[in-house]
Every structure is written in C-alpha cells, then in structure tokens.
Amino acid sequence: MKEYSAGGVVYRNLQGRIEILLINDRFGKTTLPKGHLEDGETEKQAALREVQEETGIEAEIVGDPLGIISFQFDVPGKGTVTKEVTYYLMKAVSGEPKAQIEEIREAFWYPLDHVMQIHAERGYDNNNVILERAVKRLKGDA
C-alpha cells in the first residue's frame, strides 16, 4: 500500500535573523509539518493546508520542491505502508505557531544556524537531506 503526503520547511526573517518552523510530533520527535493529500488536491495545496492546520502559520511556496522522502511503517490489519512525502520551501506570511494538538505537541521557531543540530539530536534521519537543501537555499548557496 502506498500513501502520499506533502509538507513544508517554513521560514521567516525576524529582524534580520532567519528562523525555521519545527514541530514536535506525537512520538516526541522534532520534525517538519506534513500531511496526506485529500481527494482532488495537488501536492502544493496539501502542503500549504497541512502547514496551516498543524501549526497555525499561513505560508507561500518559494521555488521548486526540496525533494521527496520515502519511508515504511506497519499498520495493524493493513500491513506495510510506503509513504512518500514531497517537501517545499515556504515563506511564512501570517500567524503565530499554534499546535494542532490532535496531530502534534508543539510548533516553534528555531534559528537557521542551529536547525541542523536540533534535528540531529531529536529528528528523523530521513529529513536530513530536505533540511540541508532548505538551509543551503536560505543561505544563498544553491
């Protein structure tokens, strides 16, 4: 069984300092907002909707997708599910972080220069490449 999701690496520029929006999921891991595609929805539409639903932040997509990650997990009664998640770089437009407590525990801004460190300590390894690409774009290296 295959599922498709989309999400975003959301950033803001606060007084000359770039920050990235991270979430703590229900498993206690630090990660990026994402969620499933609804019927008739594009990946971009799903990514924007999920970011807003999970975090309270309205954002806009900047540029091409950052990439796709894939992982597997087991669901009782369904078997192994392969999930593909397409991530986009997004600029925050409005709102303050407010966690959708049914889905996540916390949403918070984290300084760009330290985002890879906190992710290495508390995140999912498969998101490393997505965050690395986002950091490079935001620092103007890509």
N, C-alpha and C positions, 0 to 999 in steps of 0.2 A: 504494500500500500504506500502511496506517495502523497505528501501534503506540501502545499506551497504557502509561504509566508513572505512578508516584506516588513522592513523596518528602517530605522534611520540612526545615523550619527549626527545628532543635533548640536549646533554650536551657537554661541553668542559672543559678541565683543562687548565687554563691560569695562568701560574706562580704559581702553587700550589693551585689555587682557582677554585673550580668548579662553572660553570655558566650554567644556563638553558636558552634555546631559547624560548621566548614567542612571541606571536603576538597580535596586536590589530586588531580585525575584523572590518568589515564594520558597525557593530552595536555599536562600541565603547567599546566593552568588551575585556579584556585580556584573551587569551586562548592559545590553542596548535594548531600547524599546522595539518591539516587533509583534506581529500577529498574523493570523490567517487571512487569506483573500476571501472576500464574500462573493457570492454569485454575481457575475457581470462586472466585477471590479478589476481594474488594472493593478499592476504591482505598485505603481506610483500612488494611486488613490488609496490602496490599502496601507501603504507605508505612512502616508500623511494622516489617515484616520487613526491608525493604531498609536502613533506618537501622541496625538491629541487625546485619545481615550485613556491611554495608560498614564500619561504624565501631565495633562492639562496644558501642554505647550502647543500652540499653533505654529507651524513651520512651513517653509517653502523649500523645494528641492533645488539643489545647486549642482548643475553638471550631470555627467553620466553616472550610472551606478558604480558604487565602490567595489562591488563583487557579489558573489553568491557563495554561501557556505552550505554544507550538507552534513547532516548527522542522522543517526538512527536511535530509536528508543522502542521499547516494548510496551504494548497496550494490552492489558488482560482482555481476552476474548477476541482481539483483532490481530494479534501477532506483532511482527516488526513493522514499524512505520519509518519510512525515509522522509525526512523533511528538508526542503530546500528553502533558504531564506535569502532574498535579494535585499541588499542594503544600499541606501542612498545617503549622500551628504546633504544635510539640511540646515538652513539658517533659521533660528528662532525669530518669529515675527511678533508674537504676543503671548501673554500668560505667565504664570508662575508655577513652578513644579508642584503638582498635587497628585500623589499616587492613587491610582485606581486600585483600592485595597482588595478587590476581588481577584486581581491579577498579580499585583506586585506589592512589595512592602514599603518602598521608598523611591523617590525620584529626586536627584540633586545635581547641581552644577559642580564640575571639578576642573581645576586648572589644566589647560592643554599640556603644559610641560610635565605634568605628573600623572596624566591619564594612563599611560602605558604601565607605570609602576603599580597603581592600584588595581589595574586589570590583571596584571601578572600575579598579584597576591590573592585576588578574590574572584577572578573572572573565569570564563570558559576559553580554553586554548584555541578553539576553532574560530573565535572572533579576533584573534591577534592580527591576522592579515587585513581585516576590514579596518580596524583601528589604526594600524600602521599607515594604510593608504590615506585615511582621513587626516591624520596628523601631518603627513607629507603635503597633502593638498593645502591644508590650512597654513602651513609654514612656507608655502610657495615653492616647494621642492619638486612638484610633479606637474 
